[in-house]
Amino acid sequence: MDEKEKKQISRRNLLKGAGLIAGGAALSTTLPPLATEAFAKPTSKTSACEPTFEVYDTDVLVIGSGLAGINAALTSFAEGANVLIADKGPFKASGGGGMNWGIIVRFITNPQIYYDFAINASYGMINQKLCRKIVDTWNDLKMEQHLVNNGMTTFFRNPDGTMYMPEKPKGGAKVLYNYYCRHDQDEIVKKGIKVVDRTMITDLFIQDGKCIGAMGLNITTGTFRVFRAKAVIGCGGPAPWNYGWISVAPVSINSPDNTGDLDAIALNHGCKLIDMEFVENDAMNIYPEGLAATCNGGFAADALEYRYLCDKDGVYWLRDIPMSEMNRGRFSQEIAKRVLEGKGSPNGGVYLDLRDPKAYQSLFEREVYSRNIKPYKERFDIDVKGMMMEVALEQYESEGHPVIDENCATEIPGLYFGVGGGTRGARFPSTSGGTINGAIIAARNAVKYAENAPKVKKINWKPVHDEFNRIHALRTKKVSKPLAPHEVRHAMQRACFKALGPMKYGKAIADAIKELERIKKYDLPRMALRNDTKQYNIEWQQAIENYFMMDMSLANCKSSLFREESRGTHFRTDFPKMDNDKWLCNVAVKKVNDKMTVEKRPIVWSEYPPAKVKELLEKGLK
């Protein structure tokens, strides 16, 4: 019997007991808490009620159940650990992982070519040590086999019924369409992994400088929950919800869960954030407004499907760029430059010409788009086959996260991130593949840490009491001339939209920082709920999130102002050239005593020193 089998058997023997602990905690909404420690004395007169909370114990706590969270949990389980998932939304319907879309993944055909392609596509910003581990893990995983084993619907059928897998060659890998994360979530259920959903993490549980868990709010019941763990893996997703507002949503395909909570929490506990100036985007349709920038409800072009984009004069200016030279950064900059030349659409975008039969046919390889053809015609009388559709760049991913090392460990012992700062740099070639394999690396190292973590002899519950009091004070606060949480949020979104688009300008960014600091000083203190109920109070959730969004928005803007060059999706119109002599470095944000500062940080390299990276970029990104 090998060591792995022993771990798994040991885990199964303990699973029943762990389930009883978690199950008992879940019942504490109707029964007295199982442990006397679950009662707390108020530490502040601002407490709205006697602090009481549920307590969950586990080896590894995974925060989030998207692509990273699922793979972190499945890997931790396979390594023999007791694992629990805390999910902000309803399980199987939260964040990007809950959307019914076909995620693009890659399987590697040449690891070295793909590694080099990753250096290029990330514009040199990626942590090379971590990149090598991701590529090696990816290669060992055999992605196509991994997808099939988990029941993925990656196959298409020809008219005669035979199956095929649509592929596109790209930099040492093949591109696959239609990976549905929902199948992986089904595996979580099959294996009996505990999921505590509709629970928003509002703080980490830190003791003696180490992460020993997390805490947060059950959004539907108002119950406060504490998760004690030997290791924590953050998989909370991106923070694009601060980018503008179009009728019902920001200019982002992502979901309302993506407010950057975990990144902001880590920042406030001393972790540095890097690469906050970089994002990822697609060119999505902007009309009808209620469906603008919705991956599941519209049509798009991206760095794989760009040959049918044209400017206002009908010129297909991207067609001469080989796929081997196209990446998200270049895709974004090419559109931005076209708009600056006066050749864009009326709303700052370009056009997707679906009149071309080949373009129309290509939609059927992306079912997430093709399924919308019929309802657009039936409900809006929009025939996409006969028009040039206006599209603009939205934000669906953030590249900025807490700094991690090649083991996906943060600067806080016991805290890991499945996707951390340095995982992608300015842009990793495959967001999904990097996310899957980054989460696997994080989980393996988190389990090792948990196995050797010293037992916490005495828990200091004061941070739990303080956090309980903080969030309940937000719920019950009364002020003169109050502002509703959504009003404060829209003010932040307006400020960020002017500063963080595909075309950035120094003065606009500086103005946005000034406006955000005004909101932080004057508007956030006036924020008050119109109803102080504990049950399913969306304004309470938004009020808590707004503080996280403020930190993330300031970090985005300050990093963007600090980097005085153009690189990847960070395109400064006042500094339109890439400057490797001054800016071949990461930009780090840190926060001390509520003061946020920005600094340069050398790139982490192993195989290619900065001089070689500079050479690769200048040859490969012409």
Sequence and secondary structure as in RCSB ss.txt:
>XXXX:A:sequence
MDEKEKKQISRRNLLKGAGLIAGGAALSTTLPPLATEAFAKPTSKTSACEPTFEVYDTDVLVIGSGLAGINAALT
SFAEGANVLIADKGPFKASGGGGMNWGIIVRFITNPQIYYDFAINASYGMINQKLCRKIVDTWNDLKMEQHLVNN
GMTTFFRNPDGTMYMPEKPKGGAKVLYNYYCRHDQDEIVKKGIKVVDRTMITDLFIQDGKCIGAMGLNITTGTFR
VFRAKAVIGCGGPAPWNYGWISVAPVSINSPDNTGDLDAIALNHGCKLIDMEFVENDAMNIYPEGLAATCNGGFA
ADALEYRYLCDKDGVYWLRDIPMSEMNRGRFSQEIAKRVLEGKGSPNGGVYLDLRDPKAYQSLFEREVYSRNIKP
YKERFDIDVKGMMMEVALEQYESEGHPVIDENCATEIPGLYFGVGGGTRGARFPSTSGGTINGAIIAARNAVKYA
ENAPKVKKINWKPVHDEFNRIHALRTKKVSKPLAPHEVRHAMQRACFKALGPMKYGKAIADAIKELERIKKYDLP
RMALRNDTKQYNIEWQQAIENYFMMDMSLANCKSSLFREESRGTHFRTDFPKMDNDKWLCNVAVKKVNDKMTVEK
RPIVWSEYPPAKVKELLEKGLK
>XXXX:A:secstr
  HHHHHHHHHHHHHHHHHHHHHHHHGGGTS  SSGGGB   SSTT SS  B EEEEEEEEEE  SHHHHHHHHH
HHHTT  EEEE SS TTSSTGGGS   EEEEEES HHHHHHHHHHHTTT S HHHHHHHHHHHHHH HHHHHHHT
T    EE TTS EE  EEEETTEEEEEEE HHHHHHHHHHTT EEE SEEEEEEEEETTEEEEEEEEETTT  EE
EEEEEEEEE     GGGS  BTTB SSSS TT S HHHHHHHHTT  EE TT EE  EEE  SGGGTT GGGS E
E SSS TTEE TT   TTTTS GGG  HHHHHHHHHHHHHTT S TTS EEEETTSHHHHHHHTT HHHHTTHHH
HHHHH   GGGSEEEEEE   EE  EEB  TTSB SSTTEEESS BTSSTT  S HHHHHHHHHHHHHHHHHHHH
HH    SS   HHHHHHHHHHHHHHH   SS B HHHHHHHHHHHHHHHSSSSB HHHHHHHHHHHHHIIIIIGG
GB  S   STT HHHHHHHHHHHHHHHHHHHHHHHHH  S BTTB BTTB S  HHHH EEEEEEEETTEEEEEE
EE   SSS HHHHHHHHHHH  
